[in-house]
Every structure is written in C-alpha cells, then in structure tokens.
Amino acid sequence: MRLWRRAGADGPRVTLYGKPGCHLCDDARTVVERVCADLGVDWVEQSILDDPALRERYAEEIPVVLVDGRQHTFWRVDEARLRAALGAS
C-alpha cells in the first residue's frame, strides 16, 4: 500500500485500488493525486495483487476509487465528479 499523504485520525478519504502495469490505473492516479492535492484530502493507493480478497472482488473493475469507504467509480475517474464528492462532505 502506498500512502501519498499522511492519513488523519480517521484515515484517508480516498482509496485507489489498482495494479502495476495498468494504464487506466495510471490515469486514475493522476486525477486522484491532483484532486486530493488541490483539496488537501488524504488518499492511499493499494494494489489488488497484495490482497486475494481485493483481487477477487475488483479484478475486472480496476481502477476502483472509494470515497469515505464507499465505491465512487471504476475504470475511469471523472475529475469534476470526484471534486464534487469530496466537496459534498
């Protein structure tokens, strides 16, 4: 697991599940990193290859983005939609 910002007491607000060598994951990381940096939001990235349960659950959907522990999107991350989700809380 990569921690891109120091998580607060409640942990990171955004989680990105992906795997190495996934071009959609690279694209998603770019968006998540930019939005979270702009908004000062903590986020983490975790490879599904590190956890059999994640691999089973998300193998066909990566990248997957969770916001506050709930699935927000998969495959493509819409920057405006992610900003709205993080601004709404």
CORHUUR-V182663 format. One record per residue. RES is the residue in one small letter. SS is DSSP state (@ for helix, = for strand, . for the rest). PHI is phi as a letter, one per 40 degrees, with the letter a starting at -180 (999 if undefined). OMEGA is omega as a letter, one per 30 degrees, with the letter a starting at -180 (* if undefined). Layout:
BEGIN
[[RES	SS	PHI	OMEGA] [RES	SS	PHI	OMEGA]]
END
This chain:
BEGIN
[[m	.	999	l] [r	=	b	l] [l	=	b	a] [w	.	c	l] [r	.	a	l] [r	.	c	a] [a	.	c	l] [g	.	c	a] [a	.	d	a] [d	.	c	a] [g	.	g	a] [p	.	c	l] [r	.	c	a] [v	=	b	l] [t	=	b	l] [l	=	b	l] [y	=	c	l] [g	=	a	l] [k	.	a	l] [p	.	c	l] [g	.	g	a] [c	.	c	a] [h	@	c	l] [l	@	c	l] [c	@	c	l] [d	@	c	l] [d	@	c	a] [a	@	c	l] [r	@	d	l] [t	@	c	a] [v	@	c	a] [v	@	c	a] [e	@	c	a] [r	@	c	a] [v	@	c	a] [c	@	c	l] [a	@	c	a] [d	@	c	a] [l	@	c	a] [g	.	g	a] [v	.	b	l] [d	.	c	l] [w	=	a	l] [v	=	b	l] [e	=	b	l] [q	=	b	l] [s	=	c	l] [i	@	c	l] [l	@	c	a] [d	@	c	a] [d	.	a	a] [p	@	d	a] [a	@	c	l] [l	@	c	l] [r	@	c	l] [e	@	c	a] [r	@	c	a] [y	@	b	a] [a	.	d	a] [e	.	c	a] [e	.	b	a] [i	.	c	f] [p	.	c	l] [v	=	b	l] [v	=	b	l] [l	=	b	l] [v	=	b	a] [d	.	f	l] [g	.	g	l] [r	=	b	a] [q	=	c	a] [h	=	c	a] [t	=	a	l] [f	=	a	a] [w	.	g	a] [r	.	b	a] [v	.	b	l] [d	.	c	a] [e	@	d	a] [a	@	c	a] [r	@	c	l] [l	@	c	l] [r	@	d	l] [a	@	c	a] [a	@	c	a] [l	@	c	l] [g	@	c	a] [a	.	c	a] [s	.	c	*]]
END
